Amino acid sequence: MSCMSAEAGPLAFVDTNILVYAFAGDDPIRSSLARSLIKDLMGRGLFRTSTQILQELYVTLTRKAKLPFSPDQALRYLDRIAAWPVLSIDYAMIREAVELGVRARLSFWDAIVVVAAARSGAGLLYTEDLNHGQHILGVEIVNPFHGVPTPRRSR
């Protein structure tokens, strides 16, 4: 893992949905964009995430992906992510997320991701779940799919 330099850019926290697109490949356009983003962030030593994200990623890959992964397959992806700094969620963060959720009118789950991103030192949070360009706790929200048409769901 390389050290961050001023030219590398700010640390970037990556939410579950971006990782799911990268690994599950359920949406060709978003999957390609997510894979490129993750490769770039890792290549520049900027990638950050949390234990919550790893938990959500495992459940989503093994239970919710179009083609569910085996536990062993999912663990291989988690191992790749866990090679990077992973912030452990503690009670102080849970408490802060509850307060942030009330203050900023965020769901608890969105608030805990923002708190984890801020605590990790990230300047950017890549997610689909919050407003692109919004700043919360000093972290800029970036939707890497901003402007990409939403695929139609078949019924």
MONOR-V601478 format. One record per residue. SS is DSSP state (H for helix, E for strand, L for the rest). PSI is psi in degrees with one decimal (999 if undefined). OMEGA is omega in whole degrees, -180 to 180 (none if undefined). Layout:
ss=SS psi=PSI omega=OMEGA
ss=SS psi=PSI omega=OMEGA
//
This chain:
ss=L psi=134.8 omega=-178
ss=L psi=156.4 omega=176
ss=L psi=149.7 omega=-180
ss=L psi=133.5 omega=173
ss=L psi=167.4 omega=-180
ss=L psi=-34.4 omega=-179
ss=L psi=-22.4 omega=-176
ss=L psi=-32.0 omega=-179
ss=L psi=179.4 omega=-179
ss=L psi=153.5 omega=173
ss=L psi=149.1 omega=-176
ss=E psi=123.8 omega=177
ss=E psi=133.7 omega=-176
ss=E psi=125.0 omega=-179
ss=L psi=163.2 omega=-177
ss=H psi=-46.4 omega=-173
ss=H psi=-34.4 omega=179
ss=H psi=-42.0 omega=179
ss=H psi=-38.0 omega=179
ss=H psi=-45.9 omega=177
ss=H psi=-42.4 omega=-177
ss=H psi=-41.8 omega=-173
ss=H psi=-39.2 omega=-175
ss=H psi=-29.9 omega=178
ss=L psi=25.9 omega=-177
ss=L psi=-20.9 omega=-179
ss=L psi=108.4 omega=-173
ss=H psi=-43.8 omega=-178
ss=H psi=-52.5 omega=-178
ss=H psi=-35.8 omega=180
ss=H psi=-44.0 omega=179
ss=H psi=-45.5 omega=178
ss=H psi=-43.5 omega=-179
ss=H psi=-42.5 omega=178
ss=H psi=-43.4 omega=179
ss=H psi=-42.6 omega=180
ss=H psi=-48.7 omega=-177
ss=H psi=-42.5 omega=178
ss=H psi=-43.5 omega=180
ss=H psi=-48.0 omega=-179
ss=H psi=-42.9 omega=179
ss=H psi=-40.8 omega=180
ss=H psi=-29.9 omega=179
ss=L psi=4.0 omega=177
ss=L psi=28.4 omega=-174
ss=L psi=-4.5 omega=-172
ss=E psi=132.3 omega=176
ss=E psi=151.5 omega=174
ss=E psi=-169.9 omega=-176
ss=E psi=170.1 omega=177
ss=H psi=-36.5 omega=178
ss=H psi=-44.3 omega=-179
ss=H psi=-42.1 omega=178
ss=H psi=-41.3 omega=179
ss=H psi=-48.5 omega=-179
ss=H psi=-39.6 omega=-180
ss=H psi=-45.1 omega=180
ss=H psi=-49.5 omega=-178
ss=H psi=-43.9 omega=-178
ss=H psi=-44.6 omega=-179
ss=H psi=-36.5 omega=-176
ss=H psi=-18.0 omega=-176
ss=H psi=-25.6 omega=-171
ss=H psi=-12.0 omega=179
ss=L psi=152.4 omega=179
ss=L psi=-43.3 omega=175
ss=L psi=92.5 omega=-175
ss=L psi=142.9 omega=178
ss=L psi=153.2 omega=170
ss=L psi=160.2 omega=176
ss=H psi=-40.1 omega=180
ss=H psi=-42.9 omega=178
ss=H psi=-47.2 omega=-179
ss=H psi=-41.2 omega=179
ss=H psi=-35.1 omega=177
ss=H psi=-41.3 omega=178
ss=H psi=-42.0 omega=178
ss=H psi=-39.0 omega=177
ss=H psi=-40.6 omega=179
ss=H psi=-40.9 omega=-179
ss=H psi=-41.8 omega=-176
ss=H psi=-9.1 omega=175
ss=L psi=-15.0 omega=179
ss=L psi=166.6 omega=178
ss=L psi=124.0 omega=180
ss=E psi=119.1 omega=-180
ss=E psi=127.7 omega=176
ss=L psi=133.2 omega=180
ss=L psi=127.6 omega=177
ss=L psi=176.3 omega=-175
ss=H psi=-36.0 omega=179
ss=H psi=-37.4 omega=178
ss=H psi=-38.5 omega=177
ss=H psi=-45.0 omega=179
ss=H psi=-44.8 omega=179
ss=H psi=-38.1 omega=179
ss=H psi=-39.3 omega=177
ss=H psi=-47.4 omega=-180
ss=H psi=-42.6 omega=178
ss=H psi=-41.7 omega=179
ss=H psi=-43.4 omega=179
ss=H psi=-49.5 omega=-177
ss=H psi=-44.8 omega=-174
ss=H psi=3.1 omega=-178
ss=L psi=51.7 omega=177
ss=L psi=153.6 omega=172
ss=L psi=157.6 omega=178
ss=H psi=-43.8 omega=-175
ss=H psi=-39.5 omega=176
ss=H psi=-40.6 omega=-179
ss=H psi=-41.1 omega=-179
ss=H psi=-31.5 omega=176
ss=H psi=-42.8 omega=179
ss=H psi=-45.2 omega=179
ss=H psi=-45.2 omega=179
ss=H psi=-41.9 omega=178
ss=H psi=-46.9 omega=-180
ss=H psi=-44.5 omega=-179
ss=H psi=-26.3 omega=180
ss=L psi=-10.4 omega=-178
ss=L psi=5.4 omega=-178
ss=L psi=141.1 omega=173
ss=L psi=-16.5 omega=-180
ss=E psi=143.9 omega=173
ss=E psi=113.3 omega=178
ss=E psi=116.7 omega=-178
ss=L psi=157.1 omega=172
ss=L psi=-10.1 omega=-167
ss=L psi=-6.7 omega=-179
ss=L psi=175.5 omega=-176
ss=L psi=122.3 omega=179
ss=L psi=129.1 omega=178
ss=L psi=-10.1 omega=179
ss=L psi=148.6 omega=176
ss=E psi=125.8 omega=179
ss=E psi=129.1 omega=180
ss=L psi=33.6 omega=179
ss=L psi=9.2 omega=-180
ss=E psi=131.1 omega=177
ss=E psi=129.7 omega=179
ss=E psi=128.1 omega=179
ss=E psi=120.7 omega=172
ss=L psi=106.6 omega=-176
ss=L psi=-9.8 omega=-180
ss=L psi=11.2 omega=180
ss=L psi=122.5 omega=-180
ss=L psi=-10.4 omega=177
ss=L psi=127.6 omega=-179
ss=L psi=141.9 omega=177
ss=L psi=129.7 omega=-180
ss=L psi=145.7 omega=177
ss=L psi=138.0 omega=178
ss=L psi=133.2 omega=176
ss=L psi=149.5 omega=-178
ss=L psi=999 omega=none
//
